[in-house]
Amino acid sequence: MSLNMYLGEVQSQTQSMNAVCTATIQGMEQAIQSIDAFTSDTVL
């Protein structure tokens, strides 16, 4: 992945990367919640 540093594209790329990072973090948080629910369940 290369970031082209043209002034008109910098903000768009920044917003895109922020969206990717936010989605990744949300996915990881959901995985953590699922693991926590699984490990705390007493009935397997």
Secondary structure, 3 states (H helix, E strand, C coil): CCCCCCHHHHHHHHHHHHHHHHHHHHHHHHHHHHHHHHHHCCCC
